[in-house]
Protein backbone atom coordinates (compact mmCIF):
# COMPACT_ATOMS: atom_id res chain seq x y z
CA UNK A 1 0.00 0.00 0.00
CA UNK A 2 2.80 2.40 0.91
CA UNK A 3 4.57 1.82 -2.41
CA UNK A 4 1.34 2.37 -4.35
CA UNK A 5 0.69 5.60 -2.44
CA UNK A 6 4.19 6.91 -3.22
CA UNK A 7 3.84 6.00 -6.87
CA UNK A 8 0.59 8.03 -7.05
CA UNK A 9 1.57 11.00 -4.92
CA UNK A 10 5.20 11.47 -6.06
CA UNK A 11 4.39 12.78 -9.58
CA UNK A 12 1.89 15.25 -8.05
CA UNK A 13 4.47 16.57 -5.57
CA UNK A 14 7.09 16.94 -8.29
CA UNK A 15 4.58 18.75 -10.49
CA UNK A 16 3.73 21.20 -7.70
CA UNK A 17 7.41 22.01 -7.15
CA UNK A 18 7.84 22.82 -10.86
CA UNK A 19 4.56 24.59 -11.54
CA UNK A 20 4.25 26.82 -8.46
CA UNK A 21 7.54 28.71 -8.95
CA UNK A 22 6.69 29.21 -12.60
CA UNK A 23 3.33 30.65 -11.65
CA UNK A 24 4.90 33.10 -9.21
CA UNK A 25 7.62 34.11 -11.69
CA UNK A 26 5.01 35.16 -14.22
CA UNK A 27 3.47 37.50 -11.64
CA UNK A 28 6.68 39.10 -10.32
CA UNK A 29 8.78 39.40 -13.48
CA UNK A 30 6.64 40.50 -16.45
CA UNK A 31 7.98 39.65 -19.87
CA UNK A 32 8.28 43.05 -21.52
CA UNK A 33 9.39 41.45 -24.77
CA UNK A 34 5.82 40.27 -25.39
CA UNK A 35 4.45 43.83 -25.27
CA UNK A 36 4.43 46.16 -28.29
CA UNK A 37 7.75 47.97 -28.42
CA UNK A 38 7.83 51.75 -28.51
CA UNK A 39 10.93 53.78 -29.32
CA UNK A 40 11.95 55.68 -26.21
CA UNK A 41 14.55 58.17 -24.98
CA UNK A 42 16.33 57.15 -21.77
CA UNK A 43 18.21 59.99 -20.04
CA UNK A 44 20.64 59.13 -17.25
CA UNK A 45 21.44 61.31 -14.25
CA UNK A 46 24.64 62.48 -15.96
CA UNK A 47 22.51 63.64 -18.97
CA UNK A 48 23.73 60.80 -21.23
CA UNK A 49 20.97 59.87 -23.68
CA UNK A 50 20.05 56.54 -25.25
CA UNK A 51 17.45 56.29 -28.02
CA UNK A 52 16.02 52.91 -28.94
CA UNK A 53 13.54 50.18 -28.07
CA UNK A 54 13.19 49.03 -24.46
CA UNK A 55 13.40 45.22 -24.49
CA UNK A 56 13.08 44.47 -20.79
CA UNK A 57 12.70 46.35 -17.52
CA UNK A 58 12.45 45.43 -13.85
CA UNK A 59 13.15 47.10 -10.51
CA UNK A 60 16.91 46.78 -10.91
CA UNK A 61 17.80 47.45 -14.55
CA UNK A 62 16.60 48.22 -18.02
CA UNK A 63 17.63 46.60 -21.29
CA UNK A 64 17.44 48.87 -24.34
CA UNK A 65 18.33 48.23 -27.96
CA UNK A 66 20.13 51.49 -28.75
CA UNK A 67 20.23 52.76 -32.32
CA UNK A 68 23.70 52.13 -33.70
CA UNK A 69 25.08 50.56 -30.49
CA UNK A 70 23.07 47.43 -29.80
CA UNK A 71 21.66 46.13 -26.51
CA UNK A 72 22.74 47.94 -23.33
CA UNK A 73 21.83 47.29 -19.68
CA UNK A 74 21.28 50.42 -17.56
CA UNK A 75 20.75 50.25 -13.76
CA UNK A 76 17.44 51.87 -12.81
CA UNK A 77 19.04 54.08 -10.11
CA UNK A 78 21.13 55.77 -12.84
CA UNK A 79 18.08 56.75 -14.91
CA UNK A 80 16.67 60.28 -14.63
CA UNK A 81 13.76 59.94 -17.05
CA UNK A 82 12.20 57.75 -19.75
CA UNK A 83 10.24 59.40 -22.55
CA UNK A 84 8.27 57.52 -25.19
CA UNK A 85 8.35 58.92 -28.71
CA UNK A 86 5.17 59.34 -30.70
CA UNK A 87 4.76 56.84 -33.52
CA UNK A 88 6.73 57.92 -36.57
CA UNK A 89 8.54 60.73 -34.70
CA UNK A 90 12.33 60.81 -34.64
CA UNK A 91 14.13 62.18 -31.61
CA UNK A 92 16.39 65.19 -31.97
CA UNK A 93 18.60 66.41 -29.17
CA UNK A 94 19.25 69.93 -28.00
CA UNK A 95 15.79 70.71 -26.61
CA UNK A 96 17.42 71.82 -23.36
CA UNK A 97 18.90 74.81 -25.20
CA UNK A 98 15.77 75.69 -27.19
CA UNK A 99 14.82 78.33 -24.61
CA UNK A 100 17.69 80.48 -25.89
CA UNK A 101 18.63 82.05 -29.22
CA UNK A 102 21.90 83.96 -29.73
CA UNK A 103 21.27 86.87 -27.35
CA UNK A 104 17.56 86.72 -26.47
CA UNK A 105 15.27 84.16 -24.87
CA UNK A 106 11.64 83.09 -25.35
CA UNK A 107 8.54 82.03 -23.46
CA UNK A 108 9.53 78.36 -23.22
CA UNK A 109 10.66 77.13 -19.82
CA UNK A 110 13.54 75.03 -18.59
CA UNK A 111 12.23 71.79 -17.15
CA UNK A 112 12.70 70.59 -13.59
CA UNK A 113 16.36 69.99 -12.77
CA UNK A 114 17.66 71.35 -16.08
CA UNK A 115 20.63 73.69 -16.15
CA UNK A 116 23.24 74.66 -18.69
CA UNK A 117 26.23 76.89 -19.36
CA UNK A 118 26.80 78.93 -22.53
CA UNK A 119 30.31 79.96 -23.51
CA UNK A 120 30.42 82.87 -25.95
CA UNK A 121 33.52 84.54 -27.36
CA UNK A 122 32.83 87.54 -25.09
CA UNK A 123 32.14 85.55 -21.92
CA UNK A 124 30.30 82.77 -20.06
CA UNK A 125 26.81 82.49 -18.61
CA UNK A 126 24.74 79.92 -16.73
CA UNK A 127 20.98 79.31 -16.53
CA UNK A 128 19.06 76.87 -14.34
CA UNK A 129 15.53 75.93 -13.32
CA UNK A 130 14.67 76.85 -9.72
CA UNK A 131 10.94 76.03 -9.65
CA UNK A 132 8.09 75.16 -11.98
CA UNK A 133 8.36 77.56 -14.96
CA UNK A 134 10.92 79.74 -13.13
CA UNK A 135 14.57 80.05 -14.15
CA UNK A 136 17.48 82.20 -13.07
CA UNK A 137 20.95 82.84 -14.39
CA UNK A 138 24.04 85.02 -14.52
CA UNK A 139 26.25 86.28 -17.34
CA UNK A 140 29.48 88.22 -17.62
CA UNK A 141 32.54 88.74 -19.82
CA UNK A 142 35.92 87.04 -19.62
CA UNK A 143 37.22 90.09 -17.68
CA UNK A 144 34.38 89.76 -15.11
CA UNK A 145 32.70 93.08 -15.95
CA UNK A 146 29.84 93.74 -16.18
CA UNK A 147 27.90 91.15 -14.17
CA UNK A 148 24.24 90.63 -15.13
CA UNK A 149 21.67 88.52 -13.35
CA UNK A 150 18.57 87.14 -15.06
CA UNK A 151 15.12 86.01 -13.94
CA UNK A 152 12.38 84.55 -16.15
CA UNK A 153 8.87 83.31 -15.48
CA UNK A 154 7.26 81.19 -18.20
CA UNK A 155 3.53 80.75 -18.71
CA UNK A 156 2.68 77.74 -20.91
CA UNK A 157 -0.73 78.53 -22.44
CA UNK A 158 -0.83 75.43 -24.69
CA UNK A 159 1.51 73.02 -26.44
CA UNK A 160 2.03 75.59 -29.20
CA UNK A 161 1.90 78.91 -27.34
CA UNK A 162 3.85 80.26 -24.35
CA UNK A 163 4.29 83.61 -22.65
CA UNK A 164 7.29 84.78 -20.69
CA UNK A 165 8.23 87.70 -18.46
CA UNK A 166 11.69 88.45 -17.23
CA UNK A 167 14.23 90.87 -15.84
CA UNK A 168 17.91 91.45 -16.54
CA UNK A 169 19.78 93.61 -14.03
CA UNK A 170 23.49 94.30 -13.73
CA UNK A 171 26.40 96.44 -12.69
CA UNK A 172 29.76 97.36 -14.17
CA UNK A 173 31.60 95.93 -11.13
CA UNK A 174 35.26 96.91 -11.00
CA UNK A 175 35.18 98.57 -14.43
CA UNK A 176 32.45 101.04 -13.39
CA UNK A 177 30.88 100.59 -9.97
CA UNK A 178 28.46 103.46 -10.59
CA UNK A 179 27.15 101.94 -13.82
CA UNK A 180 23.90 100.01 -13.30
CA UNK A 181 21.11 98.99 -15.62
CA UNK A 182 17.99 96.88 -15.91
CA UNK A 183 15.88 95.46 -18.72
CA UNK A 184 12.31 94.29 -18.08
CA UNK A 185 10.74 92.35 -20.93
CA UNK A 186 7.88 90.16 -22.03
CA UNK A 187 7.80 87.57 -24.79
CA UNK A 188 5.25 85.57 -26.75
CA UNK A 189 6.32 82.30 -28.39
CA UNK A 190 4.41 80.35 -31.01
CA UNK A 191 5.57 76.76 -31.44
CA UNK A 192 7.37 74.12 -29.40
CA UNK A 193 10.96 73.27 -28.45
CA UNK A 194 11.79 72.13 -32.00
CA UNK A 195 10.20 74.92 -34.05
CA UNK A 196 9.22 78.31 -32.68
CA UNK A 197 8.86 82.02 -33.38
CA UNK A 198 9.16 84.65 -30.64
CA UNK A 199 8.25 88.32 -30.43
CA UNK A 200 9.71 90.14 -27.43
CA UNK A 201 9.49 93.70 -26.18
CA UNK A 202 11.02 95.47 -23.20
CA UNK A 203 12.35 98.64 -21.63
CA UNK A 204 16.02 99.29 -20.88
CA UNK A 205 17.14 101.82 -18.27
CA UNK A 206 20.76 102.70 -17.39
CA UNK A 207 22.65 105.16 -15.20
CA UNK A 208 26.36 105.99 -15.26
CA UNK A 209 28.25 108.78 -13.54
CA UNK A 210 25.07 110.58 -12.58
CA UNK A 211 23.66 110.49 -16.10
CA UNK A 212 20.91 108.14 -17.14
CA UNK A 213 18.77 107.11 -20.05
CA UNK A 214 16.17 104.63 -21.17
CA UNK A 215 14.89 103.16 -24.40
CA UNK A 216 12.27 100.69 -25.62
CA UNK A 217 13.60 97.51 -27.21
CA UNK A 218 12.12 94.66 -29.19
CA UNK A 219 13.22 91.43 -30.81
CA UNK A 220 12.05 88.89 -33.36
CA UNK A 221 13.68 85.46 -33.13
CA UNK A 222 13.06 81.94 -34.37
CA UNK A 223 14.31 78.37 -34.25
CA UNK A 224 13.53 75.92 -37.07
CA UNK A 225 14.54 72.27 -36.93
CA UNK A 226 16.35 71.54 -40.20
CA UNK A 227 17.27 67.92 -39.47
CA UNK A 228 17.91 65.53 -36.65
CA UNK A 229 20.97 67.47 -35.47
CA UNK A 230 20.70 70.91 -37.10
CA UNK A 231 18.53 73.97 -36.46
CA UNK A 232 18.31 77.32 -38.22
CA UNK A 233 18.40 80.06 -35.60
CA UNK A 234 17.64 83.71 -36.16
CA UNK A 235 17.86 86.50 -33.59
CA UNK A 236 17.61 90.30 -33.46
CA UNK A 237 18.03 93.18 -31.05
CA UNK A 238 16.14 96.31 -32.09
CA UNK A 239 16.59 99.72 -30.38
CA UNK A 240 13.64 102.11 -30.73
CA UNK A 241 14.88 105.19 -28.84
CA UNK A 242 14.11 108.76 -29.93
CA UNK A 243 17.74 109.64 -30.57
CA UNK A 244 19.11 106.16 -31.22
CA UNK A 245 17.53 103.69 -33.61
CA UNK A 246 19.07 100.60 -35.04
CA UNK A 247 19.13 96.83 -35.03
CA UNK A 248 21.49 93.90 -34.68
CA UNK A 249 20.40 90.97 -36.85
CA UNK A 250 21.94 87.49 -36.39
CA UNK A 251 21.12 84.51 -38.64
CA UNK A 252 22.93 81.25 -37.96
CA UNK A 253 22.98 77.49 -37.39
CA UNK A 254 22.97 75.30 -34.30
CA UNK A 255 24.33 71.76 -34.18
CA UNK A 256 23.44 69.29 -31.44
CA UNK A 257 23.62 65.50 -31.29
CA UNK A 258 22.38 65.20 -27.71
CA UNK A 259 20.69 67.12 -24.93
CA UNK A 260 24.06 67.63 -23.23
CA UNK A 261 25.87 69.92 -25.67
CA UNK A 262 25.36 72.11 -28.70
CA UNK A 263 27.37 74.49 -30.88
CA UNK A 264 26.05 77.51 -32.73
CA UNK A 265 27.50 79.84 -35.35
CA UNK A 266 26.06 83.09 -36.60
CA UNK A 267 26.97 86.07 -38.81
CA UNK A 268 25.62 89.42 -37.69
CA UNK A 269 24.84 92.71 -39.33
CA UNK A 270 24.21 96.19 -37.87
CA UNK A 271 21.33 98.14 -39.40
CA UNK A 272 21.42 101.91 -38.90
CA UNK A 273 20.36 104.90 -41.04
CA UNK A 274 19.20 102.57 -43.78
CA UNK A 275 22.57 100.87 -44.10
CA UNK A 276 23.64 97.34 -43.22
CA UNK A 277 27.13 97.04 -41.78
CA UNK A 278 28.56 93.51 -41.36
CA UNK A 279 29.61 92.79 -37.79
CA UNK A 280 33.32 91.89 -37.92
CA UNK A 281 33.24 88.97 -35.44
CA UNK A 282 31.04 85.86 -35.87
CA UNK A 283 28.75 84.91 -33.00
CA UNK A 284 30.11 81.62 -31.67
CA UNK A 285 28.60 79.78 -28.73
CA UNK A 286 29.02 76.43 -27.04
CA UNK A 287 26.22 75.03 -24.84
CA UNK A 288 26.92 72.45 -22.14
CA UNK A 289 24.55 70.97 -19.57
CA UNK A 290 25.83 70.31 -16.07
GISUL-V44006 format. One record per residue. N is the residue number from 1. RES is the residue in one small letter. PSI is psi in degrees with one decimal (* if undefined). Layout:
N;RES;PSI / N;RES;PSI
This chain:
1;x;-42.5 / 2;x;-41.3 / 3;x;-39.1 / 4;x;-38.5 / 5;x;-43.1 / 6;x;-39.0 / 7;x;-34.9 / 8;x;-40.8 / 9;x;-27.6 / 10;x;-47.1 / 11;x;-35.3 / 12;x;-43.1 / 13;x;-44.7 / 14;x;-40.7 / 15;x;-40.0 / 16;x;-41.7 / 17;x;-32.4 / 18;x;-39.5 / 19;x;-37.9 / 20;x;-48.5 / 21;x;-37.2 / 22;x;-40.1 / 23;x;-43.3 / 24;x;-35.7 / 25;x;-31.8 / 26;x;-28.7 / 27;x;-34.2 / 28;x;-24.2 / 29;x;86.6 / 30;x;147.1 / 31;x;97.2 / 32;x;-18.9 / 33;x;-19.1 / 34;x;-11.8 / 35;x;156.1 / 36;x;134.3 / 37;x;136.6 / 38;x;131.9 / 39;x;133.0 / 40;x;162.9 / 41;x;118.2 / 42;x;121.1 / 43;x;123.7 / 44;x;170.9 / 45;x;-27.2 / 46;x;13.5 / 47;x;5.0 / 48;x;138.2 / 49;x;142.0 / 50;x;127.6 / 51;x;125.5 / 52;x;-162.9 / 53;x;127.5 / 54;x;119.8 / 55;x;-33.9 / 56;x;146.6 / 57;x;136.3 / 58;x;-166.2 / 59;x;-18.0 / 60;x;-39.3 / 61;x;168.3 / 62;x;137.8 / 63;x;121.3 / 64;x;138.4 / 65;x;97.5 / 66;x;135.6 / 67;x;122.2 / 68;x;-7.0 / 69;x;-30.4 / 70;x;-162.4 / 71;x;131.8 / 72;x;133.9 / 73;x;133.4 / 74;x;122.7 / 75;x;139.5 / 76;x;-32.3 / 77;x;-12.0 / 78;x;-2.1 / 79;x;128.4 / 80;x;-42.4 / 81;x;157.1 / 82;x;123.5 / 83;x;122.2 / 84;x;139.4 / 85;x;142.8 / 86;x;150.0 / 87;x;127.6 / 88;x;-3.6 / 89;x;132.4 / 90;x;144.0 / 91;x;139.1 / 92;x;131.7 / 93;x;179.6 / 94;x;5.1 / 95;x;-24.9 / 96;x;-33.6 / 97;x;5.0 / 98;x;-9.1 / 99;x;-4.1 / 100;x;140.9 / 101;x;-139.2 / 102;x;-50.7 / 103;x;-13.7 / 104;x;171.5 / 105;x;-172.0 / 106;x;-170.2 / 107;x;-6.4 / 108;x;150.9 / 109;x;149.5 / 110;x;143.9 / 111;x;167.3 / 112;x;127.5 / 113;x;-3.1 / 114;x;142.6 / 115;x;150.2 / 116;x;161.1 / 117;x;146.3 / 118;x;123.5 / 119;x;108.8 / 120;x;168.4 / 121;x;-22.6 / 122;x;-15.9 / 123;x;174.9 / 124;x;164.7 / 125;x;157.3 / 126;x;150.6 / 127;x;142.0 / 128;x;151.5 / 129;x;132.7 / 130;x;-18.3 / 131;x;176.1 / 132;x;119.1 / 133;x;17.1 / 134;x;128.7 / 135;x;153.7 / 136;x;165.2 / 137;x;179.2 / 138;x;147.2 / 139;x;150.2 / 140;x;-173.2 / 141;x;175.5 / 142;x;-11.1 / 143;x;11.5 / 144;x;36.1 / 145;x;129.5 / 146;x;177.7 / 147;x;124.9 / 148;x;129.8 / 149;x;151.5 / 150;x;148.0 / 151;x;134.8 / 152;x;135.4 / 153;x;123.0 / 154;x;142.8 / 155;x;95.8 / 156;x;110.3 / 157;x;-42.4 / 158;x;-176.2 / 159;x;-21.3 / 160;x;13.9 / 161;x;129.5 / 162;x;147.9 / 163;x;153.2 / 164;x;149.8 / 165;x;136.7 / 166;x;174.6 / 167;x;131.9 / 168;x;129.9 / 169;x;137.8 / 170;x;175.6 / 171;x;157.8 / 172;x;-5.1 / 173;x;-134.9 / 174;x;-25.6 / 175;x;-30.8 / 176;x;89.1 / 177;x;-25.7 / 178;x;8.0 / 179;x;117.4 / 180;x;154.6 / 181;x;161.7 / 182;x;145.7 / 183;x;114.4 / 184;x;136.5 / 185;x;162.0 / 186;x;152.3 / 187;x;149.3 / 188;x;124.9 / 189;x;126.7 / 190;x;125.1 / 191;x;-171.2 / 192;x;-162.1 / 193;x;-18.7 / 194;x;-42.2 / 195;x;124.2 / 196;x;159.5 / 197;x;132.1 / 198;x;134.6 / 199;x;123.3 / 200;x;151.0 / 201;x;146.5 / 202;x;-176.8 / 203;x;124.6 / 204;x;130.0 / 205;x;138.2 / 206;x;148.8 / 207;x;143.9 / 208;x;122.5 / 209;x;33.2 / 210;x;-13.1 / 211;x;148.5 / 212;x;168.4 / 213;x;165.8 / 214;x;160.7 / 215;x;142.2 / 216;x;146.9 / 217;x;158.6 / 218;x;167.3 / 219;x;144.7 / 220;x;125.7 / 221;x;157.4 / 222;x;159.1 / 223;x;124.3 / 224;x;121.3 / 225;x;120.1 / 226;x;4.6 / 227;x;-176.2 / 228;x;-31.7 / 229;x;-6.8 / 230;x;146.8 / 231;x;145.4 / 232;x;123.7 / 233;x;131.7 / 234;x;140.3 / 235;x;160.1 / 236;x;156.6 / 237;x;107.2 / 238;x;124.5 / 239;x;129.6 / 240;x;32.1 / 241;x;163.4 / 242;x;-43.4 / 243;x;-22.3 / 244;x;119.3 / 245;x;137.8 / 246;x;179.9 / 247;x;147.8 / 248;x;120.0 / 249;x;130.8 / 250;x;101.7 / 251;x;148.2 / 252;x;-171.0 / 253;x;150.0 / 254;x;134.8 / 255;x;129.8 / 256;x;128.2 / 257;x;-12.7 / 258;x;172.5 / 259;x;15.1 / 260;x;-18.1 / 261;x;154.7 / 262;x;154.8 / 263;x;137.2 / 264;x;149.6 / 265;x;131.0 / 266;x;150.2 / 267;x;129.8 / 268;x;157.6 / 269;x;140.0 / 270;x;129.1 / 271;x;119.1 / 272;x;136.8 / 273;x;37.2 / 274;x;5.9 / 275;x;150.5 / 276;x;118.6 / 277;x;118.4 / 278;x;133.4 / 279;x;131.6 / 280;x;-19.9 / 281;x;127.1 / 282;x;152.6 / 283;x;106.7 / 284;x;136.9 / 285;x;143.1 / 286;x;118.4 / 287;x;142.7 / 288;x;125.3 / 289;x;157.2 / 290;x;*
